[in-house]
């Protein structure tokens, strides 16, 4: 049973060189096939010039016309959109079979040395070694061996009838041996590729972890201050180019110093984690209804202040978002026992202002919300004199 599994594992249908199909890889595949045909034609021309090969005019027209026609079809496939392209392994298989077919016709239509035909079959097979599944590669090796055997046997019968068969059988054995070696070599390359792919995946996973660690702060796994500032700069650039709004909300847990003094730092850390988790849940729910690819960003801006960046959102929309988050925090105690409320400063980016100016307006709005007793949302407006629109929430503390 173990031996059967091992054989199945060797002759599976996974491409040795599998990867992401794209228009670029399809064109690369097509150029390689054209290069192989050009090599064959060049060798036939050199052999004919040396007097080793005879190419009748009709045979040349048939072969060249067929090669041009089939490669024109493959060019159309390579030029088509990626969505409509067949899998790259299928295209490679078709190229390989058609190449062997033209080699077989070439062997019957022209008079060429056996070494030239041998090389054409081997090179057509090698074209597919790294691009098709290993079971398919086995079938191609059998197809190439049978085709070569038929060609050399029939040519031997036609050209030298009655001659000894052993030299011809020796050619077939040599060709079969080469195919077996190429299959084993393909297996070796497959294992090397699999090992390399596993190492690349592991390296990518490590890079992702390092990137995530660089973007997020440890306690709440929210984006850190550096990431938030970078995101604000990107959103400012998008807005300056497109005139689409974006807004910022800064949240603060009410009376958090009293919570720390009452419950201690460990409980405070737990509350911050739960607070961040609930805010992210609300933002994901709001993101799921967005038709565009812009996502909300949530991060820890200071020890107790958290920032939400709202792309393509004006101040009115940002207020509704802040109300929704505040209501979600107030709706149920964190961990079932820590009842907290938040205040927030909400501002919309104004063209021409800097990121520090935007954050200063948001912090001023948040400070006003704190001074009003908490559980408030204050929307700051730009201008020489800061105006604020105070939105009292249900259950405001007195």
VODOPA-365662 format. One record per residue (C-alpha): residue number from 0; residue in one letter; x, y, z. Coordinates in Angstrom, 2 decimals. Example, Ala and Ser with C-alpha at 12.3 -4.5 7.8 and 13.67 -1.06 7.14 Angstrom:
BEGIN
+-------+-------+---------+---------+---------+
! gutor ! fikol !       x !       y !       z !
+-------+-------+---------+---------+---------+
!     0 !     A !   12.30 !   -4.50 !    7.80 !
!     1 !     S !   13.67 !   -1.06 !    7.14 !
+-------+-------+---------+---------+---------+
//
This chain:
BEGIN
+-------+-------+---------+---------+---------+
! gutor ! fikol !       x !       y !       z !
+-------+-------+---------+---------+---------+
!     0 !     X !    0.00 !    0.00 !    0.00 !
!     1 !     X !    2.87 !    2.35 !    0.81 !
!     2 !     X !    4.48 !    1.59 !   -2.54 !
!     3 !     X !    1.21 !    2.35 !   -4.35 !
!     4 !     X !    0.91 !    5.67 !   -2.55 !
!     5 !     X !    4.51 !    6.47 !   -3.44 !
!     6 !     X !    3.85 !    5.75 !   -7.11 !
!     7 !     X !    0.71 !    7.85 !   -7.06 !
!     8 !     X !    2.66 !   10.66 !   -5.44 !
!     9 !     X !    5.24 !   10.52 !   -8.22 !
!    10 !     X !    2.72 !   10.46 !  -11.06 !
!    11 !     X !    0.26 !   13.02 !   -9.73 !
!    12 !     X !   -1.23 !   15.81 !  -11.78 !
!    13 !     X !    0.42 !   18.74 !  -10.06 !
!    14 !     X !    2.56 !   20.80 !  -12.45 !
!    15 !     X !    6.19 !   20.85 !  -11.53 !
!    16 !     X !    6.42 !   24.50 !  -12.40 !
!    17 !     X !    2.95 !   25.57 !  -11.35 !
!    18 !     X !    2.41 !   29.25 !  -10.65 !
!    19 !     X !    0.11 !   32.14 !  -11.29 !
!    20 !     X !   -1.05 !   32.17 !  -14.92 !
!    21 !     X !   -0.76 !   35.57 !  -16.54 !
!    22 !     X !   -0.55 !   37.17 !  -19.95 !
!    23 !     X !    3.19 !   37.68 !  -19.45 !
!    24 !     X !    3.87 !   34.00 !  -18.70 !
!    25 !     X !    1.71 !   32.95 !  -21.66 !
!    26 !     X !    3.73 !   35.15 !  -24.00 !
!    27 !     X !    6.96 !   33.83 !  -22.51 !
!    28 !     X !    5.75 !   30.28 !  -23.18 !
!    29 !     X !    4.88 !   31.20 !  -26.77 !
!    30 !     X !    8.29 !   32.80 !  -27.39 !
!    31 !     X !   10.05 !   29.70 !  -26.07 !
!    32 !     X !    8.03 !   27.51 !  -28.42 !
!    33 !     X !    8.86 !   29.79 !  -31.36 !
!    34 !     X !   12.51 !   29.62 !  -30.36 !
!    35 !     X !   12.39 !   25.82 !  -30.40 !
!    36 !     X !   10.82 !   25.76 !  -33.89 !
!    37 !     X !   13.43 !   28.26 !  -35.08 !
!    38 !     X !   16.16 !   25.96 !  -33.74 !
!    39 !     X !   14.70 !   22.99 !  -35.60 !
!    40 !     X !   14.37 !   24.90 !  -38.87 !
!    41 !     X !   17.90 !   26.23 !  -38.51 !
!    42 !     X !   19.32 !   22.75 !  -37.96 !
!    43 !     X !   17.39 !   21.35 !  -40.93 !
!    44 !     X !   18.69 !   24.18 !  -43.13 !
!    45 !     X !   22.29 !   23.59 !  -42.00 !
!    46 !     X !   21.90 !   19.86 !  -42.56 !
!    47 !     X !   20.47 !   20.47 !  -46.03 !
!    48 !     X !   23.32 !   22.88 !  -46.85 !
!    49 !     X !   25.82 !   20.19 !  -45.81 !
!    50 !     X !   24.05 !   17.67 !  -48.02 !
!    51 !     X !   22.84 !   15.49 !  -45.14 !
!    52 !     X !   19.16 !   16.32 !  -45.53 !
!    53 !     X !   16.84 !   16.46 !  -48.53 !
!    54 !     X !   13.76 !   18.66 !  -48.17 !
!    55 !     X !   11.25 !   18.42 !  -51.06 !
!    56 !     X !    9.50 !   21.69 !  -51.88 !
!    57 !     X !    6.04 !   20.27 !  -51.15 !
!    58 !     X !    7.22 !   18.93 !  -47.79 !
!    59 !     X !    8.72 !   22.31 !  -46.86 !
!    60 !     X !    5.46 !   24.09 !  -47.75 !
!    61 !     X !    3.36 !   21.65 !  -45.73 !
!    62 !     X !    5.62 !   21.72 !  -42.68 !
!    63 !     X !    6.23 !   25.48 !  -42.61 !
!    64 !     X !    2.58 !   26.25 !  -43.33 !
!    65 !     X !    1.41 !   23.93 !  -40.56 !
!    66 !     X !    3.92 !   25.30 !  -38.06 !
!    67 !     X !    2.93 !   28.89 !  -38.84 !
!    68 !     X !   -0.79 !   28.09 !  -38.61 !
!    69 !     X !   -0.59 !   26.25 !  -35.29 !
!    70 !     X !    1.64 !   28.89 !  -33.72 !
!    71 !     X !   -0.72 !   31.62 !  -34.93 !
!    72 !     X !   -3.41 !   29.85 !  -32.90 !
!    73 !     X !   -1.17 !   29.72 !  -29.84 !
!    74 !     X !   -0.37 !   33.42 !  -30.31 !
!    75 !     X !   -4.08 !   34.22 !  -30.20 !
!    76 !     X !   -4.36 !   32.22 !  -26.99 !
!    77 !     X !   -1.38 !   34.02 !  -25.46 !
!    78 !     X !   -2.79 !   37.43 !  -26.47 !
!    79 !     X !   -6.26 !   36.73 !  -25.07 !
!    80 !     X !   -7.26 !   37.98 !  -21.64 !
!    81 !     X !   -6.10 !   35.94 !  -18.67 !
!    82 !     X !   -9.68 !   35.10 !  -17.74 !
!    83 !     X !  -10.28 !   33.37 !  -21.07 !
!    84 !     X !   -6.93 !   31.59 !  -21.28 !
!    85 !     X !   -6.77 !   27.84 !  -20.62 !
!    86 !     X !   -4.43 !   26.71 !  -17.83 !
!    87 !     X !   -0.78 !   27.14 !  -18.73 !
!    88 !     X !   -0.10 !   23.42 !  -18.28 !
!    89 !     X !   -2.80 !   22.64 !  -20.87 !
!    90 !     X !   -1.24 !   25.03 !  -23.38 !
!    91 !     X !    2.19 !   23.53 !  -22.77 !
!    92 !     X !    0.85 !   20.01 !  -23.24 !
!    93 !     X !   -0.77 !   21.02 !  -26.54 !
!    94 !     X !    2.45 !   22.69 !  -27.70 !
!    95 !     X !    4.46 !   19.59 !  -26.84 !
!    96 !     X !    2.10 !   17.15 !  -28.60 !
!    97 !     X !    1.87 !   19.33 !  -31.71 !
!    98 !     X !    5.67 !   19.70 !  -31.73 !
!    99 !     X !    6.09 !   15.90 !  -31.63 !
!   100 !     X !    3.47 !   15.56 !  -34.36 !
!   101 !     X !    5.37 !   17.93 !  -36.65 !
!   102 !     X !    8.57 !   16.01 !  -35.82 !
!   103 !     X !    6.89 !   12.76 !  -36.88 !
!   104 !     X !    5.68 !   14.30 !  -40.16 !
!   105 !     X !    9.10 !   15.80 !  -40.73 !
!   106 !     X !   10.69 !   12.35 !  -40.33 !
!   107 !     X !    8.36 !   10.94 !  -43.05 !
!   108 !     X !    8.35 !   13.89 !  -45.46 !
!   109 !     X !   12.06 !   14.71 !  -45.60 !
!   110 !     X !   15.24 !   12.68 !  -45.67 !
!   111 !     X !   17.16 !   13.64 !  -42.54 !
!   112 !     X !   19.74 !   11.99 !  -40.28 !
!   113 !     X !   18.32 !    9.95 !  -37.43 !
!   114 !     X !   20.26 !   12.07 !  -34.92 !
!   115 !     X !   18.34 !   15.17 !  -36.03 !
!   116 !     X !   14.96 !   13.47 !  -35.52 !
!   117 !     X !   16.19 !   12.11 !  -32.19 !
!   118 !     X !   17.11 !   15.60 !  -31.02 !
!   119 !     X !   13.80 !   17.07 !  -32.15 !
!   120 !     X !   11.80 !   14.54 !  -30.13 !
!   121 !     X !   13.95 !   15.02 !  -27.04 !
!   122 !     X !   13.82 !   18.82 !  -27.20 !
!   123 !     X !   10.03 !   18.75 !  -27.67 !
!   124 !     X !    9.75 !   16.56 !  -24.59 !
!   125 !     X !   12.12 !   18.78 !  -22.58 !
!   126 !     X !    9.86 !   21.74 !  -23.38 !
!   127 !     X !    7.28 !   20.26 !  -21.01 !
!   128 !     X !    9.45 !   18.86 !  -18.21 !
!   129 !     X !    8.94 !   21.78 !  -15.81 !
!   130 !     X !    5.47 !   22.79 !  -16.94 !
!   131 !     X !    3.12 !   19.79 !  -16.79 !
!   132 !     X !    2.09 !   17.26 !  -14.16 !
!   133 !     X !    4.28 !   14.24 !  -13.63 !
!   134 !     X !    1.65 !   11.75 !  -14.79 !
!   135 !     X !    1.20 !   13.79 !  -17.95 !
!   136 !     X !    4.96 !   13.82 !  -18.35 !
!   137 !     X !    4.96 !   10.01 !  -18.21 !
!   138 !     X !    2.31 !    9.88 !  -20.94 !
!   139 !     X !    4.34 !   12.27 !  -23.08 !
!   140 !     X !    7.44 !   10.10 !  -22.64 !
!   141 !     X !    5.49 !    7.03 !  -23.78 !
!   142 !     X !    4.02 !    8.99 !  -26.71 !
!   143 !     X !    7.48 !   10.23 !  -27.77 !
!   144 !     X !    9.02 !    6.74 !  -27.46 !
!   145 !     X !    6.24 !    5.08 !  -29.47 !
!   146 !     X !    6.35 !    7.79 !  -32.15 !
!   147 !     X !   10.14 !    7.59 !  -32.45 !
!   148 !     X !   10.01 !    3.78 !  -32.61 !
!   149 !     X !    7.43 !    3.84 !  -35.39 !
!   150 !     X !    9.43 !    6.43 !  -37.33 !
!   151 !     X !   12.77 !    4.62 !  -37.17 !
!   152 !     X !   11.23 !    1.19 !  -37.87 !
!   153 !     X !    9.27 !    2.36 !  -40.91 !
!   154 !     X !   12.20 !    4.35 !  -42.27 !
!   155 !     X !   14.44 !    1.32 !  -41.83 !
!   156 !     X !   11.95 !   -0.86 !  -43.69 !
!   157 !     X !   11.49 !    1.64 !  -46.55 !
!   158 !     X !   15.09 !    2.74 !  -46.97 !
!   159 !     X !   16.98 !   -0.53 !  -46.36 !
!   160 !     X !   14.56 !   -3.44 !  -46.62 !
!   161 !     X !   16.00 !   -6.76 !  -45.47 !
!   162 !     X !   18.74 !   -5.21 !  -43.32 !
!   163 !     X !   19.45 !   -6.26 !  -39.73 !
!   164 !     X !   16.95 !   -5.00 !  -37.20 !
!   165 !     X !   19.35 !   -4.82 !  -34.23 !
!   166 !     X !   20.83 !   -1.36 !  -34.96 !
!   167 !     X !   17.30 !    0.05 !  -35.20 !
!   168 !     X !   16.28 !   -1.62 !  -31.92 !
!   169 !     X !   19.41 !   -0.17 !  -30.33 !
!   170 !     X !   18.34 !    3.33 !  -31.36 !
!   171 !     X !   14.93 !    2.71 !  -29.81 !
!   172 !     X !   16.50 !    1.42 !  -26.58 !
!   173 !     X !   18.77 !    4.45 !  -26.39 !
!   174 !     X !   15.81 !    6.76 !  -26.91 !
!   175 !     X !   13.76 !    4.94 !  -24.26 !
!   176 !     X !   16.68 !    5.15 !  -21.84 !
!   177 !     X !   16.96 !    8.89 !  -22.41 !
!   178 !     X !   13.21 !    9.28 !  -21.73 !
!   179 !     X !   13.51 !    7.30 !  -18.48 !
!   180 !     X !   16.45 !    9.45 !  -17.39 !
!   181 !     X !   14.50 !   12.63 !  -18.20 !
!   182 !     X !   11.57 !   11.38 !  -16.14 !
!   183 !     X !   13.86 !   10.72 !  -13.16 !
!   184 !     X !   15.46 !   14.10 !  -13.68 !
!   185 !     X !   12.00 !   15.66 !  -13.73 !
!   186 !     X !   11.24 !   13.96 !  -10.41 !
!   187 !     X !   14.44 !   15.38 !   -8.96 !
!   188 !     X !   13.53 !   18.86 !  -10.18 !
!   189 !     X !   10.04 !   18.47 !   -8.72 !
!   190 !     X !   11.43 !   17.71 !   -5.26 !
!   191 !     X !   13.82 !   20.64 !   -5.51 !
!   192 !     X !   10.97 !   22.92 !   -6.55 !
!   193 !     X !    8.72 !   21.64 !   -3.76 !
!   194 !     X !   11.45 !   22.22 !   -1.20 !
!   195 !     X !   12.10 !   25.70 !   -2.58 !
!   196 !     X !    8.38 !   26.52 !   -2.57 !
!   197 !     X !    8.10 !   25.41 !    1.06 !
!   198 !     X !   11.07 !   27.58 !    2.00 !
!   199 !     X !    9.59 !   30.55 !    0.13 !
!   200 !     X !    6.23 !   30.07 !    1.86 !
!   201 !     X !    7.96 !   29.90 !    5.23 !
!   202 !     X !    9.97 !   33.02 !    4.43 !
!   203 !     X !    6.82 !   34.84 !    3.29 !
!   204 !     X !    5.08 !   33.85 !    6.52 !
!   205 !     X !    7.99 !   35.24 !    8.53 !
!   206 !     X !    7.92 !   38.46 !    6.49 !
!   207 !     X !    4.18 !   38.79 !    7.09 !
!   208 !     X !    4.68 !   38.31 !   10.82 !
!   209 !     X !    7.45 !   40.90 !   10.92 !
!   210 !     X !    5.35 !   43.32 !    8.87 !
!   211 !     X !    2.36 !   42.81 !   11.16 !
!   212 !     X !    4.54 !   43.30 !   14.22 !
!   213 !     X !    5.91 !   46.51 !   12.72 !
!   214 !     X !    2.41 !   47.82 !   11.98 !
!   215 !     X !    0.61 !   46.89 !   15.21 !
!   216 !     X !    1.11 !   47.59 !   18.87 !
!   217 !     X !    1.45 !   44.60 !   21.13 !
!   218 !     X !   -1.34 !   45.06 !   23.66 !
!   219 !     X !   -4.49 !   45.45 !   21.53 !
!   220 !     X !   -3.11 !   44.34 !   18.15 !
!   221 !     X !   -4.38 !   47.62 !   16.70 !
!   222 !     X !   -2.36 !   49.61 !   14.20 !
!   223 !     X !    0.35 !   51.66 !   15.88 !
!   224 !     X !    0.91 !   55.40 !   15.73 !
!   225 !     X !    3.45 !   55.14 !   12.90 !
!   226 !     X !    1.03 !   53.20 !   10.72 !
!   227 !     X !   -1.81 !   55.62 !   11.47 !
!   228 !     X !    0.33 !   58.61 !   10.47 !
!   229 !     X !    1.33 !   56.86 !    7.24 !
!   230 !     X !   -2.32 !   56.06 !    6.52 !
!   231 !     X !   -3.31 !   59.67 !    7.11 !
!   232 !     X !   -0.64 !   60.82 !    4.68 !
!   233 !     X !   -1.91 !   58.38 !    2.05 !
!   234 !     X !   -5.52 !   59.47 !    2.54 !
!   235 !     X !   -4.50 !   63.12 !    2.32 !
!   236 !     X !   -2.80 !   62.39 !   -1.01 !
!   237 !     X !   -5.87 !   60.54 !   -2.32 !
!   238 !     X !   -8.18 !   63.37 !   -1.28 !
!   239 !     X !   -5.95 !   66.08 !   -2.74 !
!   240 !     X !   -5.97 !   64.23 !   -6.08 !
!   241 !     X !   -9.61 !   63.14 !   -6.21 !
!   242 !     X !  -11.47 !   65.65 !   -4.00 !
!   243 !     X !  -13.08 !   62.72 !   -2.21 !
!   244 !     X !  -13.45 !   63.39 !    1.52 !
!   245 !     X !  -12.02 !   61.50 !    4.42 !
!   246 !     X !  -12.55 !   61.99 !    8.13 !
!   247 !     X !  -10.89 !   61.13 !   11.40 !
!   248 !     X !  -12.39 !   60.13 !   14.77 !
!   249 !     X !  -10.37 !   60.14 !   17.98 !
!   250 !     X !  -11.85 !   58.10 !   20.84 !
!   251 !     X !  -11.05 !   58.11 !   24.53 !
!   252 !     X !  -12.50 !   55.94 !   27.29 !
!   253 !     X !  -14.20 !   58.13 !   29.87 !
!   254 !     X !  -12.59 !   58.37 !   33.33 !
!   255 !     X !   -9.95 !   55.82 !   32.43 !
!   256 !     X !   -7.58 !   57.07 !   35.11 !
!   257 !     X !  -10.23 !   56.29 !   37.73 !
!   258 !     X !  -10.63 !   52.82 !   36.25 !
!   259 !     X !   -6.87 !   52.31 !   36.50 !
!   260 !     X !   -6.78 !   53.50 !   40.09 !
!   261 !     X !   -9.71 !   51.26 !   41.03 !
!   262 !     X !   -8.88 !   48.04 !   39.19 !
!   263 !     X !   -5.16 !   48.23 !   38.51 !
!   264 !     X !   -3.09 !   48.01 !   35.31 !
!   265 !     X !   -3.89 !   44.39 !   34.44 !
!   266 !     X !   -7.62 !   45.02 !   34.34 !
!   267 !     X !   -7.02 !   48.23 !   32.39 !
!   268 !     X !   -5.05 !   46.30 !   29.79 !
!   269 !     X !   -7.89 !   43.80 !   29.55 !
!   270 !     X !  -10.40 !   46.62 !   29.06 !
!   271 !     X !   -8.29 !   48.18 !   26.32 !
!   272 !     X !   -8.07 !   44.84 !   24.50 !
!   273 !     X !  -11.82 !   44.32 !   24.67 !
!   274 !     X !  -12.50 !   47.92 !   23.66 !
!   275 !     X !  -10.26 !   47.61 !   20.59 !
!   276 !     X !  -11.84 !   44.27 !   19.65 !
!   277 !     X !  -15.36 !   45.71 !   19.81 !
!   278 !     X !  -14.42 !   48.77 !   17.74 !
!   279 !     X !  -12.78 !   46.59 !   15.09 !
!   280 !     X !  -15.92 !   44.45 !   14.97 !
!   281 !     X !  -18.08 !   47.50 !   14.30 !
!   282 !     X !  -15.70 !   48.76 !   11.62 !
!   283 !     X !  -15.67 !   45.37 !    9.89 !
!   284 !     X !  -19.47 !   45.40 !    9.86 !
!   285 !     X !  -19.45 !   48.85 !    8.28 !
!   286 !     X !  -16.71 !   47.85 !    5.80 !
!   287 !     X !  -18.76 !   44.86 !    4.61 !
!   288 !     X !  -21.38 !   47.23 !    3.23 !
!   289 !     X !  -18.91 !   49.31 !    1.24 !
!   290 !     X !  -18.84 !   48.78 !   -2.52 !
!   291 !     X !  -15.33 !   50.16 !   -2.97 !
!   292 !     X !  -12.00 !   48.75 !   -1.91 !
!   293 !     X !  -11.34 !   51.43 !    0.73 !
!   294 !     X !  -11.24 !   50.09 !    4.28 !
!   295 !     X !  -11.43 !   51.81 !    7.64 !
!   296 !     X !   -8.23 !   51.93 !    9.68 !
!   297 !     X !   -8.22 !   51.72 !   13.47 !
!   298 !     X !   -5.16 !   52.28 !   15.61 !
!   299 !     X !   -3.83 !   53.27 !   19.00 !
!   300 !     X !   -2.64 !   56.85 !   18.84 !
!   301 !     X !   -1.52 !   57.28 !   22.45 !
!   302 !     X !   -1.89 !   55.41 !   25.74 !
!   303 !     X !   -5.64 !   56.01 !   25.96 !
!   304 !     X !   -6.57 !   57.54 !   22.59 !
!   305 !     X !   -7.57 !   55.56 !   19.53 !
!   306 !     X !   -7.94 !   56.84 !   15.98 !
!   307 !     X !  -10.34 !   55.69 !   13.27 !
!   308 !     X !   -9.61 !   56.80 !    9.69 !
!   309 !     X !  -12.71 !   56.85 !    7.49 !
!   310 !     X !  -11.91 !   57.01 !    3.74 !
!   311 !     X !  -14.49 !   58.57 !    1.41 !
!   312 !     X !  -16.50 !   59.78 !    4.44 !
!   313 !     X !  -17.54 !   63.35 !    5.19 !
!   314 !     X !  -18.00 !   64.74 !    8.68 !
!   315 !     X !  -21.67 !   63.84 !    8.80 !
!   316 !     X !  -20.87 !   60.22 !    7.98 !
!   317 !     X !  -18.03 !   60.24 !   10.49 !
!   318 !     X !  -20.42 !   61.41 !   13.21 !
!   319 !     X !  -22.76 !   58.54 !   12.45 !
!   320 !     X !  -19.82 !   56.14 !   12.61 !
!   321 !     X !  -18.73 !   57.57 !   15.97 !
!   322 !     X !  -22.30 !   57.26 !   17.28 !
!   323 !     X !  -22.43 !   53.64 !   16.17 !
!   324 !     X !  -19.13 !   52.80 !   17.85 !
!   325 !     X !  -20.09 !   54.64 !   21.03 !
!   326 !     X !  -23.43 !   52.84 !   21.15 !
!   327 !     X !  -21.68 !   49.49 !   20.63 !
!   328 !     X !  -19.36 !   50.20 !   23.56 !
!   329 !     X !  -22.23 !   51.32 !   25.77 !
!   330 !     X !  -24.57 !   48.52 !   24.70 !
!   331 !     X !  -23.01 !   45.84 !   26.89 !
!   332 !     X !  -20.26 !   45.80 !   29.56 !
!   333 !     X !  -16.85 !   44.66 !   28.39 !
!   334 !     X !  -16.17 !   41.12 !   29.53 !
!   335 !     X !  -19.69 !   41.23 !   30.93 !
!   336 !     X !  -18.66 !   43.34 !   33.94 !
!   337 !     X !  -16.75 !   46.48 !   32.90 !
!   338 !     X !  -19.25 !   49.16 !   31.87 !
!   339 !     X !  -17.41 !   51.96 !   30.06 !
!   340 !     X !  -18.38 !   54.84 !   27.78 !
!   341 !     X !  -16.37 !   56.90 !   25.36 !
!   342 !     X !  -16.12 !   60.42 !   24.04 !
!   343 !     X !  -14.92 !   61.29 !   20.56 !
!   344 !     X !  -13.66 !   64.14 !   18.43 !
!   345 !     X !  -14.74 !   63.99 !   14.78 !
!   346 !     X !  -13.18 !   66.08 !   11.98 !
!   347 !     X !  -13.19 !   66.04 !    8.19 !
!   348 !     X !   -9.98 !   66.75 !    6.31 !
!   349 !     X !   -9.91 !   70.15 !    4.64 !
!   350 !     X !   -7.85 !   70.58 !    1.48 !
!   351 !     X !   -4.63 !   72.39 !    2.17 !
!   352 !     X !   -4.24 !   71.59 !    5.84 !
!   353 !     X !   -1.42 !   69.43 !    7.12 !
!   354 !     X !   -1.77 !   66.17 !    9.02 !
!   355 !     X !   -0.65 !   67.81 !   12.31 !
!   356 !     X !   -3.29 !   70.51 !   11.82 !
!   357 !     X !   -5.95 !   67.86 !   11.15 !
!   358 !     X !   -4.97 !   65.92 !   14.26 !
!   359 !     X !   -4.86 !   69.10 !   16.34 !
!   360 !     X !   -8.46 !   69.88 !   15.36 !
!   361 !     X !   -9.48 !   66.33 !   16.25 !
!   362 !     X !   -7.71 !   66.53 !   19.62 !
!   363 !     X !   -9.34 !   69.91 !   20.34 !
!   364 !     X !  -12.75 !   68.40 !   19.61 !
!   365 !     X !  -11.95 !   65.44 !   21.87 !
!   366 !     X !  -10.82 !   67.78 !   24.66 !
!   367 !     X !  -14.10 !   69.65 !   24.42 !
!   368 !     X !  -16.01 !   66.36 !   24.61 !
!   369 !     X !  -14.08 !   65.47 !   27.78 !
!   370 !     X !  -14.77 !   68.86 !   29.32 !
!   371 !     X !  -18.48 !   68.38 !   28.74 !
!   372 !     X !  -18.49 !   65.37 !   31.04 !
!   373 !     X !  -17.75 !   62.52 !   28.62 !
!   374 !     X !  -20.04 !   60.30 !   26.59 !
!   375 !     X !  -20.08 !   63.07 !   23.99 !
!   376 !     X !  -19.20 !   63.36 !   20.32 !
!   377 !     X !  -17.84 !   66.72 !   19.22 !
!   378 !     X !  -17.41 !   67.59 !   15.57 !
!   379 !     X !  -14.71 !   70.20 !   14.99 !
!   380 !     X !  -14.85 !   72.65 !   12.08 !
!   381 !     X !  -11.91 !   74.41 !   10.41 !
!   382 !     X !  -11.39 !   78.14 !   10.67 !
!   383 !     X !   -9.57 !   80.83 !   12.65 !
!   384 !     X !  -12.00 !   80.28 !   15.53 !
!   385 !     X !  -12.75 !   76.66 !   16.19 !
!   386 !     X !  -16.45 !   75.89 !   16.19 !
!   387 !     X !  -17.82 !   72.63 !   17.53 !
!   388 !     X !  -21.05 !   70.78 !   17.06 !
!   389 !     X !  -21.81 !   68.87 !   20.27 !
!   390 !     X !  -23.88 !   65.71 !   19.98 !
!   391 !     X !  -25.11 !   64.43 !   23.35 !
!   392 !     X !  -25.57 !   60.66 !   23.46 !
!   393 !     X !  -28.20 !   58.59 !   25.15 !
!   394 !     X !  -27.28 !   57.80 !   28.72 !
!   395 !     X !  -25.00 !   60.81 !   29.11 !
!   396 !     X !  -23.30 !   60.94 !   32.48 !
!   397 !     X !  -24.26 !   63.75 !   34.76 !
+-------+-------+---------+---------+---------+
//
